[in-house]
Amino acid sequence: MRSKRNEKTVDEKFTDTLAKILSLAILASGILLVSYVNIFGRNISSDHHRWAEFGSFMGGTVGPVISFVALMALLMTIRIQNTALRVSKQEFIKANELAQKQAAHFENEAKISDIVESIRELEGELQIREHQTFLAYSSIEQKPIEVTLKQMMSKDSSLIASLWGASLAPEMRVSLEYRHKDLGKIFELLFEQIMALRHCQNTENRYRIFMQKYLEIFFHLSRISALPFDWKAPLDTESTETIKLYESAIRAHETQRNARTQRTS
C-alpha cells in the first residue's frame, strides 16, 4: 500500500514538473513572438526572404529556449527516476525483511509442530508401556514394591521412588534394570523434545505445561537410576527450584521414617 502511494507521488511530481517546464517554454516563445510582431509589424509577408529571416529569428531565440527547457526536463526526469529507484529500493528492503520474518515465523511454527507431534508420539509409546514396572519404595507398606509406569505417572503421593534392590532376587534385579534402561531411553527422548521446545520462539507457555507435567516423574525416575543422562543441568531456574522442593520433601520423609523405625526398635 505504501509502495503504491510512493509511486503515485513520484508520478505526480513528474507530471507537475513537466507541465511547469512546458508552460515556461510556451510563455518564453510567446514573449519572443509578441516582441517580434511589435517590432516588425503584424503584416504577413509574401516575400520568402522575410520568412527566412523569421525562421532565423525563431531558430536563434526560441530554439535555445526550447533546448534549455528540454535539458531541464531531462535533468528533472533523471532526478525523479533516481528518487523512484531509491524509494523502490527502500520498499524492496522492507519487503525483504518482512519476508524473512515471515519465513522465520513459519519455520519456527513448523519446528514447534514437529516437536509437539514427537512429544505426543512418545506419550503414546509410554501409554502402551504403562503396565511395565519399576522398583520403588512404599511409604505406607514400608517395603520395596514394584510400581507400574501408570502409577508413577499418576504422581501417587504414597509412592516415594528410591533405589532399593538388595532384597530382590538377582534375576528380578536384572529384569528391572533392563526395563529401566528401555523406558529411560523413551524418557530421554521426551526430555530432549521438551528442551527443544524451550529454545523455540514464543513457546514458553507450552514448554512450561510439558515440564510441569513430567518434572516430578523425571525426578522419581532419576532416584531409581532410570534416566541414563544428566537431566538437571539444562533445567530452567523455576524447575531447578521445584526439584529442590522435591528433594527437601524426600529428606523430610526419610527423617520421619527413620524416627518411627527407631521408636519401634
Solvent accessible surface area in square Angstrom, and as a share of the most:
residue,aa,sasa,rsa
1,M,165,0.74
2,R,149,0.54
3,S,42,0.27
4,K,148,0.63
5,R,151,0.55
6,N,41,0.21
7,E,101,0.45
8,K,128,0.54
9,T,62,0.36
10,V,15,0.09
11,D,89,0.46
12,E,87,0.39
13,K,112,0.48
14,F,73,0.30
15,T,83,0.48
16,D,79,0.41
17,T,24,0.14
18,L,68,0.34
19,A,53,0.41
20,K,143,0.61
21,I,18,0.09
22,L,96,0.48
23,S,66,0.42
24,L,95,0.47
25,A,14,0.11
26,I,126,0.64
27,L,107,0.53
28,A,22,0.17
29,S,20,0.13
30,G,30,0.29
31,I,100,0.51
32,L,43,0.21
33,L,65,0.32
34,V,88,0.51
35,S,46,0.30
36,Y,34,0.13
37,V,51,0.29
38,N,103,0.53
39,I,127,0.64
40,F,116,0.49
41,G,39,0.37
42,R,201,0.73
43,N,147,0.76
44,I,151,0.77
45,S,35,0.23
46,S,120,0.77
47,D,61,0.32
48,H,127,0.57
49,H,109,0.49
50,R,107,0.39
51,W,130,0.46
52,A,62,0.48
53,E,104,0.47
54,F,54,0.22
55,G,40,0.39
56,S,82,0.53
57,F,50,0.21
58,M,50,0.22
59,G,51,0.49
60,G,53,0.51
61,T,44,0.25
62,V,6,0.03
63,G,26,0.25
64,P,71,0.45
65,V,40,0.23
66,I,89,0.45
67,S,71,0.46
68,F,115,0.48
69,V,8,0.05
70,A,57,0.44
71,L,94,0.47
72,M,74,0.33
73,A,20,0.16
74,L,99,0.49
75,L,91,0.45
76,M,51,0.23
77,T,34,0.20
78,I,78,0.40
79,R,163,0.60
80,I,16,0.08
81,Q,101,0.45
82,N,77,0.39
83,T,34,0.20
84,A,31,0.24
85,L,121,0.60
86,R,131,0.48
87,V,30,0.17
88,S,61,0.39
89,K,132,0.56
90,Q,92,0.41
91,E,32,0.14
92,F,141,0.59
93,I,80,0.41
94,K,99,0.42
95,A,58,0.45
96,N,65,0.33
97,E,89,0.40
98,L,101,0.50
99,A,52,0.40
100,Q,109,0.48
101,K,142,0.60
102,Q,89,0.40
103,A,60,0.47
104,A,54,0.42
105,H,90,0.40
106,F,133,0.56
107,E,123,0.55
108,N,17,0.09
109,E,65,0.29
110,A,55,0.43
111,K,105,0.45
112,I,2,0.01
113,S,65,0.42
114,D,88,0.46
115,I,10,0.05
116,V,32,0.19
117,E,98,0.44
118,S,37,0.24
119,I,0,0.00
120,R,128,0.47
121,E,112,0.50
122,L,27,0.13
123,E,29,0.13
124,G,30,0.29
125,E,59,0.26
126,L,1,0.01
127,Q,129,0.57
128,I,137,0.70
129,R,53,0.19
130,E,41,0.18
131,H,131,0.58
132,Q,48,0.21
133,T,21,0.12
134,F,1,0.00
135,L,10,0.05
136,A,1,0.00
137,Y,9,0.03
138,S,5,0.03
139,S,21,0.14
140,I,131,0.66
141,E,98,0.44
142,Q,77,0.34
143,K,103,0.44
144,P,32,0.20
145,I,39,0.20
146,E,71,0.32
147,V,0,0.00
148,T,32,0.18
149,L,0,0.00
150,K,112,0.47
151,Q,81,0.36
152,M,9,0.04
153,M,55,0.24
154,S,75,0.48
155,K,77,0.32
156,D,60,0.31
157,S,103,0.67
158,S,25,0.16
159,L,20,0.10
160,I,29,0.15
161,A,2,0.02
162,S,22,0.14
163,L,122,0.61
164,W,87,0.31
165,G,16,0.15
166,A,101,0.78
167,S,82,0.53
168,L,34,0.17
169,A,44,0.34
170,P,84,0.53
171,E,124,0.56
172,M,73,0.33
173,R,81,0.30
174,V,98,0.56
175,S,47,0.30
176,L,4,0.02
177,E,95,0.43
178,Y,149,0.57
179,R,57,0.21
180,H,13,0.06
181,K,137,0.58
182,D,46,0.24
183,L,0,0.00
184,G,1,0.01
185,K,120,0.51
186,I,15,0.08
187,F,1,0.00
188,E,32,0.14
189,L,88,0.44
190,L,0,0.00
191,F,8,0.03
192,E,86,0.39
193,Q,47,0.21
194,I,0,0.00
195,M,16,0.07
196,A,35,0.27
197,L,0,0.00
198,R,82,0.30
199,H,139,0.62
200,C,12,0.07
201,Q,123,0.55
202,N,127,0.65
203,T,3,0.02
204,E,101,0.45
205,N,118,0.61
206,R,92,0.34
207,Y,1,0.00
208,R,43,0.16
209,I,109,0.55
210,F,11,0.04
211,M,1,0.00
212,Q,107,0.48
213,K,89,0.38
214,Y,2,0.01
215,L,9,0.04
216,E,39,0.17
217,I,3,0.01
218,F,0,0.00
219,F,4,0.02
220,H,19,0.09
221,L,0,0.00
222,S,34,0.22
223,R,67,0.24
224,I,1,0.00
225,S,78,0.51
226,A,2,0.01
227,L,17,0.09
228,P,66,0.41
229,F,45,0.19
230,D,103,0.54
231,W,10,0.03
232,K,85,0.36
233,A,80,0.62
234,P,55,0.35
235,L,18,0.09
236,D,14,0.08
237,T,105,0.61
238,E,92,0.41
239,S,2,0.02
240,T,49,0.29
241,E,86,0.38
242,T,38,0.22
243,I,7,0.04
244,K,108,0.46
245,L,126,0.63
246,Y,53,0.20
247,E,50,0.22
248,S,52,0.34
249,A,61,0.48
250,I,9,0.04
251,R,143,0.52
252,A,52,0.40
253,H,35,0.16
254,E,54,0.24
255,T,88,0.51
256,Q,105,0.47
257,R,44,0.16
258,N,77,0.39
259,A,37,0.28
260,R,96,0.35
261,T,81,0.47
262,Q,134,0.59
263,R,179,0.65
264,T,122,0.71
265,S,123,0.79
